[in-house]
Amino acid sequence: MTSTELINCKGLEPGSLIEVETKSRHYKIECLGGSEIRISGHPDYCPNPVPARLQGSLNEEGVMEWGLIGRGMRLKFLLDEARPVTTSSVLHVHVDQPEVSSEATRPRPSESIH
């Protein structure tokens, strides 16, 4: 798992796992592809993993940074396509990207019948 200051979630592979520690909560996010995520960590809104849409983070000036999660920013996501949730300031962000197996990347010999 890699600790970082800023993550561009648009570039993460589906199956990537992000842990976000804010001033008041600890969120676990699974990237499903694009802005689609599964998130847990809020006792009222998502105590167990639920589908959501990652919007990004608000910087210190309150400007939305689409698709980004960073230290000192406030994470913003959308539940049920209608309920926006904004977290307290992010203290730590960790990413764990899925490993690509060597079998999946190894070229296969072409099959032919003689």
Secondary structure, 3 states (H helix, E strand, C coil): CEEECEEEHHHCCCCCEEEEEECCCEEEEEEEECCEEEEECECCCECCCEEEEEEEEECCCCCEEECEEECCCEEEEEECCCEEEEEEEEEEEEEECCCCCHHHHCCCCCCCCC
